[in-house]
Amino acid sequence: MQTLKEIKPGATVRITKVRGAGPVKRRIMEMGVTKGTEVHVRKVAPLGDPLEIAIRGYELSLRKADAELIEVE
């Protein structure tokens, strides 16, 4: 199991599972981060937080804590 937090910039992966519960999981999924969606990791901020990803045709910044809840392959 690998999480989005561990993916290096420039890689494209597919989401296999969104972990978490309640409002946190719902907020992540409302941003379009759902199972089966392809994600391209564009860059990581100099201090490692946040990550910038491309998903569903738009750019999205995610905190490391949120990226850790997203399992990818």
Secondary structure, 3 states (H helix, E strand, C coil): CEEHHHCCCCCEEEEEEECCCHHHHHHHHHCCCCCCCEEEEEEECCCCCCEEEEECCEEEEECHHHHCCEEEC
